[in-house]
Amino acid sequence: MITKELIEEINTLARKQRTVGLIPEEKERQQTLRQAYLVSFRENMKSVLDNIEIVDELPKNKMN
């Protein structure tokens, strides 16, 4: 699960990358955090999509 602290760390590393650059260890950490974020996002999105229920309000014979 991605916490606010991890998102904050991802954003901090992104800002640092744009300004002064990252050392190799920071680049690895950034990549690891991004992958964890993507896995969590995909799992959450799959859960949302799995719980969608389509409701047809009109009877099929009265669609015209």
DOTORMI-135764 format. One record per residue (C-alpha): residue number from 1; chain; residue in one letter; x negated, y negated, z negated. Coordinates in nm, 4 decimals. Layout:
<pavexs>
<pavex resi="NUM" chain="A" resn="A" x="X" y="Y" z="Z"/>
...
</pavexs>
This chain:
<pavexs>
<pavex resi="1" chain="A" resn="M" x="0.0000" y="0.0000" z="0.0000"/>
<pavex resi="2" chain="A" resn="I" x="-0.1236" y="-0.3446" z="0.0871"/>
<pavex resi="3" chain="A" resn="T" x="-0.1169" y="-0.5915" z="-0.1985"/>
<pavex resi="4" chain="A" resn="K" x="-0.1302" y="-0.9696" z="-0.1918"/>
<pavex resi="5" chain="A" resn="E" x="-0.4884" y="-0.9480" z="-0.3140"/>
<pavex resi="6" chain="A" resn="L" x="-0.5920" y="-0.7346" z="-0.0163"/>
<pavex resi="7" chain="A" resn="I" x="-0.4182" y="-0.9677" z="0.2288"/>
<pavex resi="8" chain="A" resn="E" x="-0.5932" y="-1.2580" z="0.0615"/>
<pavex resi="9" chain="A" resn="E" x="-0.9264" y="-1.0789" z="0.1007"/>
<pavex resi="10" chain="A" resn="I" x="-0.8520" y="-1.0121" z="0.4696"/>
<pavex resi="11" chain="A" resn="N" x="-0.7744" y="-1.3810" z="0.5206"/>
<pavex resi="12" chain="A" resn="T" x="-1.0829" y="-1.4923" z="0.3269"/>
<pavex resi="13" chain="A" resn="L" x="-1.3058" y="-1.2742" z="0.5432"/>
<pavex resi="14" chain="A" resn="A" x="-1.1361" y="-1.4027" z="0.8594"/>
<pavex resi="15" chain="A" resn="R" x="-1.1958" y="-1.7651" z="0.7560"/>
<pavex resi="16" chain="A" resn="K" x="-1.5573" y="-1.6901" z="0.6691"/>
<pavex resi="17" chain="A" resn="Q" x="-1.6054" y="-1.5155" z="1.0044"/>
<pavex resi="18" chain="A" resn="R" x="-1.4819" y="-1.8252" z="1.1888"/>
<pavex resi="19" chain="A" resn="T" x="-1.7000" y="-2.0650" z="0.9902"/>
<pavex resi="20" chain="A" resn="V" x="-2.0335" y="-1.9124" z="0.8892"/>
<pavex resi="21" chain="A" resn="G" x="-2.0108" y="-1.5536" z="1.0074"/>
<pavex resi="22" chain="A" resn="L" x="-2.0155" y="-1.2253" z="0.8214"/>
<pavex resi="23" chain="A" resn="I" x="-2.2957" y="-0.9992" z="0.7105"/>
<pavex resi="24" chain="A" resn="P" x="-2.2714" y="-0.6352" z="0.8279"/>
<pavex resi="25" chain="A" resn="E" x="-2.1247" y="-0.5159" z="0.4951"/>
<pavex resi="26" chain="A" resn="E" x="-1.8523" y="-0.7808" z="0.5147"/>
<pavex resi="27" chain="A" resn="K" x="-1.7734" y="-0.6828" z="0.8733"/>
<pavex resi="28" chain="A" resn="E" x="-1.7300" y="-0.3211" z="0.7639"/>
<pavex resi="29" chain="A" resn="R" x="-1.5065" y="-0.4278" z="0.4734"/>
<pavex resi="30" chain="A" resn="Q" x="-1.3001" y="-0.6465" z="0.7075"/>
<pavex resi="31" chain="A" resn="Q" x="-1.2515" y="-0.3582" z="0.9513"/>
<pavex resi="32" chain="A" resn="T" x="-1.1556" y="-0.1192" z="0.6706"/>
<pavex resi="33" chain="A" resn="L" x="-0.9013" y="-0.3670" z="0.5331"/>
<pavex resi="34" chain="A" resn="R" x="-0.7543" y="-0.4312" z="0.8772"/>
<pavex resi="35" chain="A" resn="Q" x="-0.7116" y="-0.0598" z="0.9420"/>
<pavex resi="36" chain="A" resn="A" x="-0.5448" y="-0.0102" z="0.6033"/>
<pavex resi="37" chain="A" resn="Y" x="-0.3123" y="-0.3024" z="0.6796"/>
<pavex resi="38" chain="A" resn="L" x="-0.2175" y="-0.1563" z="1.0177"/>
<pavex resi="39" chain="A" resn="V" x="-0.1480" y="0.1885" z="0.8708"/>
<pavex resi="40" chain="A" resn="S" x="0.0742" y="0.0335" z="0.6048"/>
<pavex resi="41" chain="A" resn="F" x="0.2519" y="-0.1869" z="0.8592"/>
<pavex resi="42" chain="A" resn="R" x="0.3202" y="0.1068" z="1.0910"/>
<pavex resi="43" chain="A" resn="E" x="0.4538" y="0.3218" z="0.8075"/>
<pavex resi="44" chain="A" resn="N" x="0.6832" y="0.0416" z="0.6955"/>
<pavex resi="45" chain="A" resn="M" x="0.8068" y="-0.0245" z="1.0497"/>
<pavex resi="46" chain="A" resn="K" x="0.8731" y="0.3465" z="1.1068"/>
<pavex resi="47" chain="A" resn="S" x="1.0738" y="0.3566" z="0.7842"/>
<pavex resi="48" chain="A" resn="V" x="1.2783" y="0.0551" z="0.8928"/>
<pavex resi="49" chain="A" resn="L" x="1.3459" y="0.2038" z="1.2358"/>
<pavex resi="50" chain="A" resn="D" x="1.4334" y="0.5443" z="1.0902"/>
<pavex resi="51" chain="A" resn="N" x="1.7006" y="0.3808" z="0.8740"/>
<pavex resi="52" chain="A" resn="I" x="1.8745" y="0.1903" z="1.1523"/>
<pavex resi="53" chain="A" resn="E" x="2.2280" y="0.3044" z="1.2118"/>
<pavex resi="54" chain="A" resn="I" x="2.4017" y="0.2060" z="1.5337"/>
<pavex resi="55" chain="A" resn="V" x="2.7703" y="0.1348" z="1.4885"/>
<pavex resi="56" chain="A" resn="D" x="3.0037" y="0.1146" z="1.7847"/>
<pavex resi="57" chain="A" resn="E" x="3.2926" y="-0.1068" z="1.6815"/>
<pavex resi="58" chain="A" resn="L" x="3.4978" y="-0.0542" z="1.9976"/>
<pavex resi="59" chain="A" resn="P" x="3.6538" y="0.2820" z="2.0774"/>
<pavex resi="60" chain="A" resn="K" x="3.5086" y="0.4211" z="2.3984"/>
<pavex resi="61" chain="A" resn="N" x="3.8446" y="0.4241" z="2.5807"/>
<pavex resi="62" chain="A" resn="K" x="3.9027" y="0.0495" z="2.5165"/>
<pavex resi="63" chain="A" resn="M" x="3.5721" y="-0.0856" z="2.6489"/>
<pavex resi="64" chain="A" resn="N" x="3.7271" y="-0.2200" z="2.9729"/>
</pavexs>
